Amino acid sequence: MTILLLLGIGILAGVLGALLGLGGGIFLVPLLTLFFHLPIRVAVGTSLVGVIATSAGVAAFAPRGRGGDVGLALRLEMATTAGAIGGSLLAGAFSDRLLHVLFAVIVFISAGYTLYKGRSGRDRSTQEPLFREDYHPRNWPAGLSAAGVAGMVSGLLGVGGGFIKVPIMYALMNVPLGVATATSNFMVGITAAASVFVYYGRGDIYPMVVVPTALGVFLGAVSAVYALRRIGAAWVREALVVLLILLGVYMLATGLKL
Amino acid sequence: MIGKSEWSEESPEKRLESKMQRVSLVVSLVSLGLMCFGLIDMIFSGDSLSLPGVAVLALKRLIFLHLLPPGLALASTGVLLLGLLPAIRVLLAIWLYVRSRNLFSTMVATVVLLELLLSIRLGS
């Protein structure tokens, strides 16, 4: 029964993570700690394997031209990983409360800008396409700087940062939302890989937890790849904004100890 | 510069995507298969189903596969293989960029790989 529950949680995290380009760790850690009372290190270790499974599922089953923009991902990842290394080295210098408030502020800015960008300057009579091939990423200096900041926040808070990477690509660099989520899934896989061996080496990964969860996440991510063929950009954008606002409220409440 | 509008059937980006798709499919299916067989073996060997159970085997111990409980060894190998997949994909990108003589992208991908190795080293 427990294994089936873990499989179900994995499927849920995989679907949402792959649809929104977040990897799924942001859902797995709270679910594993709340429902299974697992220590946070075990939950994070499991979630890192889950994020890699999401990334693998999207990469393996995406139709041609929808597997993400590898060139864009690698260029942004250069800044993100450098920021993440800096952030993890600085992590001890800030209080937990300040980090939570900082996280909330960045999440609210991302949500607001994504919403503004999605609703401005578009012809409402035509539906915004989720995937396009005729795009050219722009605002590289701002995009790379924001990716560096996203990486620093990831390193400071120990999260993948997909919730910042997607708005950067979509709202700041003019990348279609579907391409941004697929590219973010590729990027969060790299970010997770950088940490997963640390958790493996420390013995924080348990097959009885990680195997059903990773299998569920993989199946969920593959289902999301097929769902993305049918849903529109507006749905993904609204879902992302709602999730960002909920996450921001939770982090702000934690930071201010409400 | 890197927009997909420049893609043609034979472009390096198309080849990279296609190869990455195949590698991701094979590696993820093999690793998930190993993990599942390992878990099934652990359950049939009488391991407790209570969470979190036993931890994965350390890398050094995996060298002596024949001395280890097979279920745990298979599951641990599967987790390691899945964890290596993103690095394998970056290596594949480097290889294809080198073959297409795209110096700038080769350098970018190499920097990402080095940063990945550095963060693993710093973390450990």
Interface residues (C-beta under 8 A of the other chain):
Chain A: T2 I3 F36 L38 P39 V42 V49 I52 A53 S55 A56 G57 A59 A60 F61 A62 R64 G65 G67 D69 V70 G71 L72 L74 R75 E77 M78 T81 A82 A84 I85 S88 L89 E133 D134 Y135 H136 P137 V179 F186 G189 I190 A192 A193 A194 S195 V196 F197 V198 Y200 G201 G203 D204 I205 Y206 P207 M208 V209 V210 V211 P212 A214 L215 F218
Chain B: M1 I2 G3 K4 S5 W7 E13 K14 L16 E17 S18 M20 Q21 S24 L25 V27 S28 L29 L32 M35 C36 G38 L39 M42 D47 L49 L51 P52 G53 V54 A55 V56 A58 L59 G71 L72 A75 S76 G78 V79 L80 L82 G83 L84 L85 P86 A87 R89 V90 A93 S105 V108 A109 V111 V112 E115 L116 L118 S119 I120 L122 G123 S124
